[in-house]
Amino acid sequence: MLDLSNLKTWTDGLWAVISAPHIVVPLFLVVAIAAWWFRGTFERTRRDGLRSIITGRDAQITGLNTQIAVAQERLRLANDLQHYASTKFDDAEKETTKLKQQIEERASPEAIAITANYTATMLSSANVALQSAMKACEKADETKPTATMRNAGVPPAHAFRQSDR
């Protein structure tokens, strides 16, 4: 029986290895090459897995950036429409003041009718613009980032950690 706790066993084994390098060196090289090959195979698999995660997350980021751009464009449109409506309401107020002045001055019914129609048209235009702006704001509020790691088909990052294996 081989007693590994005995120092003589170890020294005899060391002399056997030293006296037979033509057997030990090739055996050591084969083991080293096999270990290197297995390491490379496992690292390649891990690297490919991480690349697929990165690709999935890049696609998710692109999708989220697109949603953000759409929401920003809708907000810009809503701001433009609000500015337009505000301008039209200001013009309608001026025309309303003009209409009141014409009524006080007892202007001709035709002149009053023209001013009243113009004022009503401005108010209607401003109202339509304001409603469009409100709808654009509501749609921008509804546009929330919806892509997540789960529905993008990407496994969570902890699934690839070495410490979990």
DSSP file (Angstrom, degrees, kcal/mol; ACC not computed):
  #  RESIDUE AA STRUCTURE BP1 BP2  ACC     N-H-->O    O-->H-N    N-H-->O    O-->H-N    TCO  KAPPA ALPHA  PHI   PSI    X-CA   Y-CA   Z-CA
    1    1 A M              0   0    0      0, 0.0     2,-0.6     0, 0.0     0, 0.0   0.000 360.0 360.0 360.0 144.0    0.0    0.0    0.0
    2    2 A L        -     0   0    0      2,-0.0     2,-0.8     1,-0.0     0, 0.0  -0.770 360.0-157.5 -90.8 118.2    1.2    3.5   -0.9
    3    3 A D    >   -     0   0    0     -2,-0.6     3,-1.1     1,-0.1     6,-0.3  -0.846   8.6-173.4-100.1 106.4    1.5    5.7    2.2
    4    4 A L  T 3  S+     0   0    0     -2,-0.8    -1,-0.1     1,-0.2     6,-0.1   0.603  80.7  64.9 -76.8 -11.0    1.3    9.4    1.1
    5    5 A S  T 3  S+     0   0    0      4,-0.0     2,-0.4     5,-0.0    -1,-0.2   0.555  83.5  93.2 -86.1  -6.8    2.1   10.7    4.6
    6    6 A N    <>  -     0   0    0     -3,-1.1     4,-1.1     1,-0.1     3,-0.4  -0.742  68.8-147.9 -90.7 130.8    5.5    9.1    4.4
    7    7 A L  H  > S+     0   0    0     -2,-0.4     4,-2.3     1,-0.2     5,-0.2   0.829  96.6  61.3 -66.2 -33.5    8.3   11.4    3.2
    8    8 A K  H  > S+     0   0    0      1,-0.2     4,-2.4     2,-0.2    -1,-0.2   0.849  99.1  56.6 -63.4 -34.8   10.2    8.5    1.6
    9    9 A T  H  > S+     0   0    0     -3,-0.4     4,-2.1    -6,-0.3    -1,-0.2   0.921 109.4  45.8 -61.8 -44.1    7.2    7.9   -0.7
   10   10 A W  H  X S+     0   0    0     -4,-1.1     4,-2.4     2,-0.2    -2,-0.2   0.904 113.0  48.1 -68.2 -43.0    7.4   11.4   -2.0
   11   11 A T  H  X S+     0   0    0     -4,-2.3     4,-2.1     2,-0.2    -1,-0.2   0.894 112.0  49.9 -67.7 -37.9   11.2   11.4   -2.5
   12   12 A D  H  X S+     0   0    0     -4,-2.4     4,-1.6     2,-0.2    -1,-0.2   0.908 112.1  48.8 -64.0 -41.0   11.0    8.1   -4.3
   13   13 A G  H  X S+     0   0    0     -4,-2.1     4,-1.9    -5,-0.2    -2,-0.2   0.890 109.4  52.0 -65.5 -39.9    8.2    9.5   -6.6
   14   14 A L  H  X S+     0   0    0     -4,-2.4     4,-2.5     1,-0.2    -1,-0.2   0.911 109.6  49.0 -63.4 -42.5   10.2   12.6   -7.3
   15   15 A W  H  X S+     0   0    0     -4,-2.1     4,-2.1     1,-0.2    -1,-0.2   0.825 108.5  54.6 -67.1 -30.4   13.3   10.6   -8.4
   16   16 A A  H  X S+     0   0    0     -4,-1.6     4,-0.6     2,-0.2    -1,-0.2   0.899 111.2  44.8 -68.5 -39.2   11.0    8.4  -10.6
   17   17 A V  H >< S+     0   0    0     -4,-1.9     3,-0.7     1,-0.2     7,-0.2   0.919 114.6  48.1 -69.3 -43.8    9.8   11.6  -12.4
   18   18 A I  H 3< S+     0   0    0     -4,-2.5    -2,-0.2     1,-0.2    -1,-0.2   0.874 110.9  50.9 -66.0 -36.9   13.2   13.1  -12.7
   19   19 A S  H 3< S+     0   0    0     -4,-2.1    -1,-0.2     1,-0.2    -2,-0.2   0.601 113.1  46.5 -78.5 -10.3   14.7    9.9  -14.0
   20   20 A A    XX  +     0   0    0     -3,-0.7     4,-1.9    -4,-0.6     3,-1.3  -0.424  60.2 145.7-127.9  59.6   12.0    9.5  -16.7
   21   21 A P  H 3>  +     0   0    0      0, 0.0     4,-2.2     0, 0.0    -1,-0.1   0.779  68.3  68.3 -67.7 -25.3   11.6   13.0  -18.4
   22   22 A H  H 34 S+     0   0    0      1,-0.2    -2,-0.1     2,-0.2    -3,-0.0   0.706 111.1  33.8 -68.1 -17.1   10.9   11.4  -21.8
   23   23 A I  H <> S+     0   0    0     -3,-1.3     4,-1.4    -6,-0.2    -1,-0.2   0.799 121.1  46.0 -98.8 -42.3    7.6   10.1  -20.3
   24   24 A V  H  X S+     0   0    0     -4,-1.9     4,-2.9    -7,-0.2     5,-0.2   0.902 107.8  53.9 -73.3 -43.4    6.7   13.0  -17.9
   25   25 A V  H  X S+     0   0    0     -4,-2.2     4,-2.6     2,-0.2     5,-0.2   0.943 111.8  43.3 -63.3 -50.0    7.4   16.0  -20.2
   26   26 A P  H  > S+     0   0    0      0, 0.0     4,-2.6     0, 0.0    -1,-0.2   0.910 115.3  50.6 -61.9 -38.2    5.2   14.8  -23.1
   27   27 A L  H  X S+     0   0    0     -4,-1.4     4,-2.2     2,-0.2    -2,-0.2   0.917 111.2  48.2 -62.9 -42.7    2.5   13.8  -20.6
   28   28 A F  H  X S+     0   0    0     -4,-2.9     4,-2.5     2,-0.2    -1,-0.2   0.908 111.5  50.5 -62.7 -42.6    2.7   17.3  -19.0
   29   29 A L  H  X S+     0   0    0     -4,-2.6     4,-2.8     2,-0.2     5,-0.2   0.902 109.5  50.4 -63.3 -41.6    2.5   19.0  -22.4
   30   30 A V  H  X S+     0   0    0     -4,-2.6     4,-2.4     2,-0.2    -1,-0.2   0.922 112.4  46.9 -62.6 -44.1   -0.6   16.9  -23.4
   31   31 A V  H  X S+     0   0    0     -4,-2.2     4,-2.3     2,-0.2    -2,-0.2   0.908 113.4  48.7 -64.1 -41.7   -2.3   17.9  -20.1
   32   32 A A  H  X S+     0   0    0     -4,-2.5     4,-2.4     2,-0.2    -2,-0.2   0.913 112.5  47.7 -65.5 -42.8   -1.3   21.6  -20.5
   33   33 A I  H  X S+     0   0    0     -4,-2.8     4,-2.5     2,-0.2    -2,-0.2   0.911 112.5  49.2 -65.5 -41.6   -2.6   21.7  -24.1
   34   34 A A  H  X S+     0   0    0     -4,-2.4     4,-2.5     2,-0.2     5,-0.2   0.912 111.7  48.8 -63.7 -42.8   -5.9   20.0  -23.1
   35   35 A A  H  X S+     0   0    0     -4,-2.3     4,-2.4     1,-0.2    -2,-0.2   0.915 112.1  49.0 -62.9 -42.6   -6.4   22.4  -20.3
   36   36 A W  H  X S+     0   0    0     -4,-2.4     4,-2.2     2,-0.2    -2,-0.2   0.908 111.6  49.1 -63.5 -41.9   -5.6   25.4  -22.6
   37   37 A W  H  X S+     0   0    0     -4,-2.5     4,-2.2     2,-0.2    -2,-0.2   0.917 112.0  47.9 -65.3 -44.4   -8.1   24.0  -25.2
   38   38 A F  H  X S+     0   0    0     -4,-2.5     4,-2.4     2,-0.2     5,-0.2   0.903 110.7  52.0 -63.5 -40.8  -10.9   23.5  -22.6
   39   39 A R  H  X S+     0   0    0     -4,-2.4     4,-2.5    -5,-0.2    -2,-0.2   0.929 110.6  48.0 -60.2 -45.0  -10.3   27.0  -21.2
   40   40 A G  H  X S+     0   0    0     -4,-2.2     4,-2.4     2,-0.2    -2,-0.2   0.889 110.7  51.4 -63.4 -39.9  -10.6   28.5  -24.7
   41   41 A T  H  X S+     0   0    0     -4,-2.2     4,-2.0     2,-0.2    -1,-0.2   0.932 113.1  44.0 -63.7 -46.0  -13.8   26.6  -25.5
   42   42 A F  H  X S+     0   0    0     -4,-2.4     4,-2.2     1,-0.2    -2,-0.2   0.885 113.8  50.3 -68.3 -37.8  -15.5   27.7  -22.3
   43   43 A E  H  X S+     0   0    0     -4,-2.5     4,-3.0    -5,-0.2    -1,-0.2   0.893 109.0  52.1 -66.2 -39.4  -14.3   31.3  -22.7
   44   44 A R  H  X S+     0   0    0     -4,-2.4     4,-2.7     2,-0.2     5,-0.2   0.915 110.4  48.5 -62.8 -43.2  -15.6   31.4  -26.3
   45   45 A T  H  X S+     0   0    0     -4,-2.0     4,-2.1     2,-0.2    -2,-0.2   0.923 113.7  46.4 -63.0 -43.8  -19.0   30.2  -25.2
   46   46 A R  H  X S+     0   0    0     -4,-2.2     4,-2.4     2,-0.2    -2,-0.2   0.915 112.6  50.2 -64.4 -43.4  -19.1   32.7  -22.4
   47   47 A R  H  X S+     0   0    0     -4,-3.0     4,-2.4     1,-0.2    -2,-0.2   0.912 110.2  49.9 -62.7 -43.4  -18.0   35.5  -24.8
   48   48 A D  H  X S+     0   0    0     -4,-2.7     4,-2.0     1,-0.2    -1,-0.2   0.892 110.4  51.1 -63.3 -38.7  -20.6   34.6  -27.3
   49   49 A G  H  X S+     0   0    0     -4,-2.1     4,-1.7     2,-0.2    -2,-0.2   0.914 111.0  47.3 -63.4 -43.1  -23.3   34.6  -24.6
   50   50 A L  H  X S+     0   0    0     -4,-2.4     4,-2.5     1,-0.2    -2,-0.2   0.873 109.4  54.2 -67.4 -36.4  -22.2   38.0  -23.4
   51   51 A R  H  X S+     0   0    0     -4,-2.4     4,-2.7     1,-0.2    -1,-0.2   0.905 107.1  50.9 -63.2 -40.0  -22.2   39.3  -27.0
   52   52 A S  H  X S+     0   0    0     -4,-2.0     4,-2.3     2,-0.2    -1,-0.2   0.875 109.9  50.3 -66.5 -35.0  -25.8   38.2  -27.5
   53   53 A I  H  X S+     0   0    0     -4,-1.7     4,-2.5     2,-0.2    -2,-0.2   0.933 111.6  47.9 -64.7 -44.8  -26.8   40.0  -24.3
   54   54 A I  H  X S+     0   0    0     -4,-2.5     4,-2.6     1,-0.2    -2,-0.2   0.913 111.4  50.4 -62.9 -42.8  -25.1   43.1  -25.5
   55   55 A T  H  X S+     0   0    0     -4,-2.7     4,-2.2     1,-0.2    -1,-0.2   0.920 111.5  48.6 -61.6 -43.8  -26.8   42.9  -28.9
   56   56 A G  H  X S+     0   0    0     -4,-2.3     4,-1.9     1,-0.2    -2,-0.2   0.901 113.1  46.6 -63.1 -41.1  -30.2   42.4  -27.2
   57   57 A R  H  X S+     0   0    0     -4,-2.5     4,-2.7     2,-0.2    -1,-0.2   0.861 109.2  54.4 -72.4 -33.8  -29.6   45.4  -25.0
   58   58 A D  H  X S+     0   0    0     -4,-2.6     4,-2.4     2,-0.2    -2,-0.2   0.919 109.5  48.4 -62.0 -42.1  -28.4   47.5  -27.9
   59   59 A A  H  X S+     0   0    0     -4,-2.2     4,-2.2     2,-0.2    -2,-0.2   0.892 111.6  50.1 -63.8 -38.7  -31.6   46.7  -29.7
   60   60 A Q  H  X S+     0   0    0     -4,-1.9     4,-2.5     2,-0.2    -2,-0.2   0.914 109.9  49.9 -65.8 -42.5  -33.6   47.6  -26.6
   61   61 A I  H  X S+     0   0    0     -4,-2.7     4,-2.8     2,-0.2    -2,-0.2   0.905 109.4  52.0 -62.6 -41.3  -31.8   50.9  -26.2
   62   62 A T  H  X S+     0   0    0     -4,-2.4     4,-2.1     1,-0.2    -1,-0.2   0.921 110.3  48.7 -60.4 -44.1  -32.5   51.7  -29.9
   63   63 A G  H  X S+     0   0    0     -4,-2.2     4,-2.1     2,-0.2    -2,-0.2   0.907 112.4  47.5 -62.9 -42.4  -36.2   51.0  -29.3
   64   64 A L  H  X S+     0   0    0     -4,-2.5     4,-2.4     2,-0.2    -2,-0.2   0.892 110.0  52.7 -66.8 -39.4  -36.3   53.1  -26.2
   65   65 A N  H  X S+     0   0    0     -4,-2.8     4,-2.5     2,-0.2    -1,-0.2   0.884 108.7  51.2 -62.8 -37.4  -34.5   56.0  -28.0
   66   66 A T  H  X S+     0   0    0     -4,-2.1     4,-2.4     2,-0.2    -2,-0.2   0.923 109.7  49.1 -64.2 -44.1  -37.0   55.8  -30.8
   67   67 A Q  H  X S+     0   0    0     -4,-2.1     4,-2.3     1,-0.2    -2,-0.2   0.897 111.6  49.7 -62.1 -39.4  -39.9   56.0  -28.3
   68   68 A I  H  X S+     0   0    0     -4,-2.4     4,-2.7     2,-0.2    -2,-0.2   0.918 110.0  50.5 -65.1 -42.5  -38.2   59.0  -26.6
   69   69 A A  H  X S+     0   0    0     -4,-2.5     4,-2.3     2,-0.2    -2,-0.2   0.901 110.6  49.5 -62.8 -40.4  -37.8   60.7  -30.0
   70   70 A V  H  X S+     0   0    0     -4,-2.4     4,-2.3     2,-0.2    -1,-0.2   0.927 112.0  48.0 -63.9 -44.5  -41.5   60.2  -30.8
   71   71 A A  H  X S+     0   0    0     -4,-2.3     4,-2.3     1,-0.2    -2,-0.2   0.906 111.9  49.7 -63.8 -41.0  -42.5   61.5  -27.5
   72   72 A Q  H  X S+     0   0    0     -4,-2.7     4,-2.5     2,-0.2    -1,-0.2   0.899 110.4  50.4 -64.4 -39.7  -40.3   64.6  -27.9
   73   73 A E  H  X S+     0   0    0     -4,-2.3     4,-2.6     2,-0.2    -2,-0.2   0.906 110.3  49.7 -65.3 -40.3  -41.6   65.2  -31.3
   74   74 A R  H  X S+     0   0    0     -4,-2.3     4,-2.6     2,-0.2    -2,-0.2   0.901 111.5  48.8 -65.3 -39.4  -45.2   65.0  -30.0
   75   75 A L  H  X S+     0   0    0     -4,-2.3     4,-2.6     2,-0.2    -2,-0.2   0.899 110.6  50.6 -66.4 -39.1  -44.4   67.5  -27.3
   76   76 A R  H  X S+     0   0    0     -4,-2.5     4,-2.5     2,-0.2    -2,-0.2   0.928 111.9  47.8 -62.3 -43.7  -42.7   69.8  -29.7
   77   77 A L  H  X S+     0   0    0     -4,-2.6     4,-2.8     2,-0.2    -2,-0.2   0.917 111.1  50.8 -62.2 -43.6  -45.8   69.6  -31.9
   78   78 A A  H  X S+     0   0    0     -4,-2.6     4,-2.5     1,-0.2    -1,-0.2   0.903 110.5  49.4 -61.8 -40.8  -48.1   70.3  -28.9
   79   79 A N  H  X S+     0   0    0     -4,-2.6     4,-2.5     2,-0.2    -1,-0.2   0.910 111.4  49.1 -64.7 -41.5  -46.0   73.3  -27.9
   80   80 A D  H  X S+     0   0    0     -4,-2.5     4,-2.5     2,-0.2    -2,-0.2   0.924 113.1  46.8 -62.3 -44.0  -46.2   74.7  -31.5
   81   81 A L  H  X S+     0   0    0     -4,-2.8     4,-2.8     2,-0.2    -2,-0.2   0.882 111.6  51.2 -66.4 -37.4  -50.0   74.1  -31.5
   82   82 A Q  H  X S+     0   0    0     -4,-2.5     4,-2.7     2,-0.2    -1,-0.2   0.912 110.6  48.7 -65.1 -41.9  -50.3   75.8  -28.1
   83   83 A H  H  X S+     0   0    0     -4,-2.5     4,-2.4     2,-0.2    -2,-0.2   0.923 112.5  48.5 -63.0 -43.5  -48.3   78.8  -29.3
   84   84 A Y  H  X S+     0   0    0     -4,-2.5     4,-2.4     2,-0.2    -2,-0.2   0.927 112.7  47.9 -61.4 -45.5  -50.5   79.0  -32.4
   85   85 A A  H  X S+     0   0    0     -4,-2.8     4,-2.7     1,-0.2    -2,-0.2   0.900 110.6  51.9 -63.4 -40.5  -53.7   78.8  -30.3
   86   86 A S  H  X S+     0   0    0     -4,-2.7     4,-2.3     2,-0.2    -1,-0.2   0.913 110.1  48.6 -62.1 -42.7  -52.4   81.4  -27.9
   87   87 A T  H  X S+     0   0    0     -4,-2.4     4,-2.4     2,-0.2    -2,-0.2   0.917 112.3  48.5 -62.5 -43.4  -51.6   83.7  -30.8
   88   88 A K  H  X S+     0   0    0     -4,-2.4     4,-2.6     2,-0.2    -2,-0.2   0.890 110.2  51.3 -66.0 -39.0  -55.1   83.2  -32.3
   89   89 A F  H  X S+     0   0    0     -4,-2.7     4,-2.2     2,-0.2    -1,-0.2   0.905 110.0  50.0 -64.7 -39.9  -56.8   83.8  -28.9
   90   90 A D  H  X S+     0   0    0     -4,-2.3     4,-2.0     2,-0.2    -2,-0.2   0.926 112.0  47.5 -62.3 -44.0  -54.8   87.0  -28.5
   91   91 A D  H  X S+     0   0    0     -4,-2.4     4,-2.4     1,-0.2    -2,-0.2   0.894 110.8  52.1 -63.2 -39.4  -55.9   88.1  -32.0
   92   92 A A  H  X S+     0   0    0     -4,-2.6     4,-2.4     2,-0.2    -1,-0.2   0.872 107.0  52.8 -66.0 -36.1  -59.5   87.1  -31.2
   93   93 A E  H  X S+     0   0    0     -4,-2.2     4,-2.4     2,-0.2    -1,-0.2   0.911 109.4  49.1 -64.1 -41.3  -59.4   89.2  -28.0
   94   94 A K  H  X S+     0   0    0     -4,-2.0     4,-2.4     1,-0.2    -2,-0.2   0.924 112.6  47.3 -62.8 -43.1  -58.3   92.2  -30.1
   95   95 A E  H  X S+     0   0    0     -4,-2.4     4,-2.7     2,-0.2    -2,-0.2   0.858 109.8  53.7 -67.2 -33.6  -61.1   91.6  -32.6
   96   96 A T  H  X S+     0   0    0     -4,-2.4     4,-2.7     2,-0.2    -1,-0.2   0.913 109.2  48.3 -66.0 -41.3  -63.5   91.2  -29.7
   97   97 A T  H  X S+     0   0    0     -4,-2.4     4,-2.2     2,-0.2    -2,-0.2   0.914 112.5  48.9 -61.9 -42.4  -62.4   94.6  -28.4
   98   98 A K  H  X S+     0   0    0     -4,-2.4     4,-2.4     2,-0.2    -2,-0.2   0.896 110.5  51.1 -63.2 -40.5  -62.8   96.0  -31.9
   99   99 A L  H  X S+     0   0    0     -4,-2.7     4,-2.4     2,-0.2    -2,-0.2   0.919 109.6  49.3 -64.5 -43.9  -66.3   94.4  -32.1
  100  100 A K  H  X S+     0   0    0     -4,-2.7     4,-2.5     1,-0.2    -1,-0.2   0.904 111.3  50.3 -60.4 -40.7  -67.3   96.0  -28.8
  101  101 A Q  H  X S+     0   0    0     -4,-2.2     4,-2.1     2,-0.2    -2,-0.2   0.906 109.9  49.9 -64.7 -41.7  -66.0   99.4  -30.0
  102  102 A Q  H  <>S+     0   0    0     -4,-2.4     5,-2.7     2,-0.2     4,-0.4   0.887 111.2  49.5 -64.4 -38.0  -68.0   99.0  -33.3
  103  103 A I  H ><5S+     0   0    0     -4,-2.4     3,-1.0     3,-0.2    -2,-0.2   0.927 111.8  47.8 -66.9 -43.1  -71.2   98.2  -31.3
  104  104 A E  H 3<5S+     0   0    0     -4,-2.5    -2,-0.2     1,-0.3    -1,-0.2   0.847 113.2  48.4 -64.6 -33.7  -70.7  101.2  -29.0
  105  105 A E  T 3<5S-     0   0    0     -4,-2.1    -1,-0.3    -5,-0.2    -2,-0.2   0.480 112.4-123.1 -85.2  -1.1  -70.1  103.4  -32.0
  106  106 A R  T < 5 -     0   0    0     -3,-1.0    -3,-0.2    -4,-0.4    -2,-0.1   0.955  42.3-174.4  56.9  55.2  -73.2  102.0  -33.7
  107  107 A A      < -     0   0    0     -5,-2.7    -1,-0.1     1,-0.2    -5,-0.0  -0.206  36.6 -72.8 -72.3 170.2  -71.3  100.9  -36.8
  108  108 A S     >  -     0   0    0      1,-0.1     4,-2.2     4,-0.0     3,-0.2  -0.292  40.3-119.9 -64.7 149.5  -73.1   99.4  -39.8
  109  109 A P  H  > S+     0   0    0      0, 0.0     4,-2.5     0, 0.0     5,-0.2   0.837 113.7  56.9 -59.6 -32.5  -74.5   95.9  -39.3
  110  110 A E  H  > S+     0   0    0      2,-0.2     4,-2.3     1,-0.2     5,-0.2   0.924 107.5  46.3 -65.4 -43.0  -72.4   94.7  -42.2
  111  111 A A  H  > S+     0   0    0     -3,-0.2     4,-2.4     2,-0.2     5,-0.2   0.904 113.9  48.7 -65.3 -41.9  -69.2   95.9  -40.5
  112  112 A I  H  X S+     0   0    0     -4,-2.2     4,-2.7     1,-0.2    -1,-0.2   0.908 111.3  50.4 -63.5 -41.3  -70.2   94.3  -37.2
  113  113 A A  H  X S+     0   0    0     -4,-2.5     4,-2.7     2,-0.2     5,-0.2   0.902 110.3  49.2 -64.5 -41.4  -71.1   91.1  -39.0
  114  114 A I  H  X S+     0   0    0     -4,-2.3     4,-2.4     2,-0.2    -2,-0.2   0.942 114.3  44.8 -63.5 -46.9  -67.7   91.0  -40.8
  115  115 A T  H  X S+     0   0    0     -4,-2.4     4,-2.5     2,-0.2    -2,-0.2   0.901 114.1  49.9 -64.3 -40.9  -65.8   91.6  -37.5
  116  116 A A  H  X S+     0   0    0     -4,-2.7     4,-2.6     2,-0.2    -2,-0.2   0.916 111.9  47.6 -64.8 -43.7  -68.0   89.1  -35.6
  117  117 A N  H  X S+     0   0    0     -4,-2.7     4,-2.4     2,-0.2    -2,-0.2   0.912 112.6  48.9 -63.5 -41.8  -67.4   86.4  -38.3
  118  118 A Y  H  X S+     0   0    0     -4,-2.4     4,-2.2    -5,-0.2    -2,-0.2   0.915 112.3  48.5 -64.2 -42.4  -63.7   87.1  -38.3
  119  119 A T  H  X S+     0   0    0     -4,-2.5     4,-2.5     2,-0.2    -2,-0.2   0.915 111.6  49.4 -63.3 -43.3  -63.6   86.8  -34.5
  120  120 A A  H  X S+     0   0    0     -4,-2.6     4,-2.6     1,-0.2    -1,-0.2   0.891 109.9  51.9 -63.8 -39.3  -65.6   83.6  -34.5
  121  121 A T  H  X S+     0   0    0     -4,-2.4     4,-2.5     2,-0.2    -1,-0.2   0.915 110.5  48.2 -63.8 -42.4  -63.2   82.1  -37.1
  122  122 A M  H  X S+     0   0    0     -4,-2.2     4,-2.7     2,-0.2    -2,-0.2   0.919 112.4  48.2 -63.8 -43.8  -60.2   83.0  -35.0
  123  123 A L  H  X S+     0   0    0     -4,-2.5     4,-2.4     2,-0.2    -2,-0.2   0.908 112.5  49.0 -63.6 -41.0  -61.7   81.5  -31.9
  124  124 A S  H  X S+     0   0    0     -4,-2.6     4,-2.4     2,-0.2    -2,-0.2   0.920 112.1  48.4 -64.1 -43.4  -62.7   78.4  -33.8
  125  125 A S  H  X S+     0   0    0     -4,-2.5     4,-2.3     1,-0.2    -2,-0.2   0.913 112.9  47.6 -62.8 -43.5  -59.2   78.1  -35.3
  126  126 A A  H  X S+     0   0    0     -4,-2.7     4,-2.5     2,-0.2    -1,-0.2   0.886 110.8  52.3 -65.3 -38.3  -57.6   78.6  -31.8
  127  127 A N  H  X S+     0   0    0     -4,-2.4     4,-2.5     2,-0.2    -2,-0.2   0.918 109.9  47.9 -63.8 -44.5  -60.0   76.0  -30.3
  128  128 A V  H  X S+     0   0    0     -4,-2.4     4,-2.4     2,-0.2    -2,-0.2   0.923 113.0  48.5 -62.5 -44.3  -59.0   73.4  -33.0
  129  129 A A  H  X S+     0   0    0     -4,-2.3     4,-2.4     1,-0.2    -2,-0.2   0.903 111.8  49.6 -62.8 -41.1  -55.3   74.0  -32.4
  130  130 A L  H  X S+     0   0    0     -4,-2.5     4,-2.3     2,-0.2    -2,-0.2   0.908 110.5  49.3 -66.3 -41.3  -55.7   73.8  -28.7
  131  131 A Q  H  X S+     0   0    0     -4,-2.5     4,-2.3     2,-0.2    -2,-0.2   0.905 111.5  49.7 -63.6 -40.3  -57.6   70.5  -28.9
  132  132 A S  H  X S+     0   0    0     -4,-2.4     4,-2.4     1,-0.2    -2,-0.2   0.902 110.1  50.8 -64.0 -40.3  -54.9   69.1  -31.2
  133  133 A A  H  X S+     0   0    0     -4,-2.4     4,-2.2     1,-0.2    -2,-0.2   0.901 109.8  50.2 -63.8 -40.2  -52.2   70.2  -28.8
  134  134 A M  H  X S+     0   0    0     -4,-2.3     4,-2.4     2,-0.2    -2,-0.2   0.902 110.8  49.0 -65.9 -40.2  -54.1   68.5  -25.9
  135  135 A K  H  X S+     0   0    0     -4,-2.3     4,-2.5     2,-0.2    -2,-0.2   0.905 110.7  50.6 -65.3 -40.3  -54.4   65.3  -27.9
  136  136 A A  H  X S+     0   0    0     -4,-2.4     4,-2.1     2,-0.2    -2,-0.2   0.893 111.2  48.8 -64.3 -39.2  -50.7   65.4  -28.8
  137  137 A C  H  X S+     0   0    0     -4,-2.2     4,-2.3     2,-0.2    -2,-0.2   0.910 110.5  50.8 -65.8 -41.5  -49.8   65.9  -25.1
  138  138 A E  H  X S+     0   0    0     -4,-2.4     4,-1.9     1,-0.2    -2,-0.2   0.916 111.3  47.9 -62.5 -42.4  -52.1   63.0  -24.1
  139  139 A K  H  X S+     0   0    0     -4,-2.5     4,-1.4     1,-0.2    -1,-0.2   0.878 110.1  52.2 -66.2 -36.4  -50.4   60.7  -26.7
  140  140 A A  H  < S+     0   0    0     -4,-2.1    -1,-0.2     1,-0.2    -2,-0.2   0.883 109.7  49.7 -65.8 -36.9  -47.0   61.8  -25.5
  141  141 A D  H  < S+     0   0    0     -4,-2.3    -2,-0.2     1,-0.2    -1,-0.2   0.861 109.1  52.2 -67.8 -34.5  -48.0   60.9  -22.0
  142  142 A E  H  < S+     0   0    0     -4,-1.9     2,-1.5    -5,-0.2    -1,-0.2   0.764  88.3  89.2 -72.0 -24.7  -49.2   57.5  -23.1
  143  143 A T     <  +     0   0    0     -4,-1.4    -1,-0.1    -5,-0.1   -72,-0.0  -0.592  58.4 161.1 -78.9  92.6  -45.9   56.8  -24.9
  144  144 A K        -     0   0    0     -2,-1.5     2,-0.3   -73,-0.0    -3,-0.0  -0.852  52.1 -94.1-109.3 147.5  -44.0   55.2  -22.0
  145  145 A P        +     0   0    0      0, 0.0   -81,-0.1     0, 0.0    -2,-0.0  -0.478  48.3 171.9 -60.4 120.1  -40.9   53.0  -22.5
  146  146 A T        +     0   0    0     -2,-0.3     2,-0.3     2,-0.0     5,-0.1   0.594  38.9 102.8-109.5 -14.9  -42.4   49.5  -22.6
  147  147 A A        +     0   0    0    -87,-0.1     2,-0.3     3,-0.1     3,-0.0  -0.539  44.9 172.2 -75.8 132.2  -39.4   47.3  -23.5
  148  148 A T     >  -     0   0    0     -2,-0.3     4,-1.1     1,-0.1     6,-0.2  -0.810  48.0-100.6-127.7 172.6  -37.9   45.4  -20.7
  149  149 A M  T  4>S+     0   0    0     -2,-0.3     5,-2.0     1,-0.2     4,-0.3   0.881 120.1  51.2 -62.2 -36.9  -35.2   42.8  -20.5
  150  150 A R  T >45S+     0   0    0      1,-0.2     3,-1.3     2,-0.2    -1,-0.2   0.948 112.6  41.6 -69.6 -47.1  -37.8   40.0  -20.2
  151  151 A N  T 345S+     0   0    0      1,-0.3    -1,-0.2    -5,-0.1    -2,-0.2   0.562 106.9  63.7 -82.1  -2.4  -40.0   41.0  -23.2
  152  152 A A  T 3<5S-     0   0    0     -4,-1.1    -1,-0.3     2,-0.2    -2,-0.2   0.464 113.9-116.4 -89.9  -2.7  -36.9   41.7  -25.3
  153  153 A G  T < 5S+     0   0    0     -3,-1.3    -3,-0.2    -4,-0.3    -2,-0.1   0.706  71.2 134.2  79.5  19.8  -36.0   38.0  -25.1
  154  154 A V      < -     0   0    0     -5,-2.0    -1,-0.3    -6,-0.2    -2,-0.2  -0.895  53.6-129.3-106.9 128.0  -32.8   38.7  -23.2
  155  155 A P        -     0   0    0      0, 0.0     5,-0.1     0, 0.0    -5,-0.0  -0.359  39.0 -88.9 -69.7 155.1  -31.9   36.6  -20.1
  156  156 A P    >   -     0   0    0      0, 0.0     3,-1.6     0, 0.0     4,-0.2  -0.267  34.9-116.2 -63.5 153.3  -31.0   38.5  -17.0
  157  157 A A  G >  S+     0   0    0      1,-0.3     3,-1.9     2,-0.2     4,-0.2   0.817 110.0  66.2 -62.6 -32.5  -27.3   39.2  -16.6
  158  158 A H  G >  S+     0   0    0      1,-0.3     3,-0.8     2,-0.2    -1,-0.3   0.672  85.3  73.9 -66.8 -13.6  -26.9   37.1  -13.4
  159  159 A A  G <  S+     0   0    0     -3,-1.6    -1,-0.3     1,-0.2    -2,-0.2   0.684 100.3  44.1 -70.3 -16.3  -27.6   34.0  -15.6
  160  160 A F  G <  S+     0   0    0     -3,-1.9    -1,-0.2    -4,-0.2    -2,-0.2   0.349  82.1 122.7-111.8   5.4  -24.1   34.3  -17.0
  161  161 A R    X   -     0   0    0     -3,-0.8     3,-0.6    -4,-0.2     4,-0.3  -0.443  58.4-140.6 -70.6 141.1  -22.0   35.0  -14.0
  162  162 A Q  G >  S+     0   0    0      1,-0.2     3,-1.4     2,-0.2    -1,-0.1   0.837  98.8  63.6 -68.1 -33.8  -19.2   32.6  -13.3
  163  163 A S  G 3  S+     0   0    0      1,-0.3    -1,-0.2     2,-0.2    -2,-0.0   0.751  96.2  59.2 -67.1 -22.2  -19.8   32.7   -9.5
  164  164 A D  G <         0   0    0     -3,-0.6    -1,-0.3     1,-0.2    -2,-0.2   0.647 360.0 360.0 -79.2 -14.4  -23.3   31.1  -10.0
  165  165 A R    <         0   0    0     -3,-1.4    -1,-0.2    -4,-0.3    -2,-0.2   0.462 360.0 360.0 -87.9 360.0  -21.9   28.0  -11.7
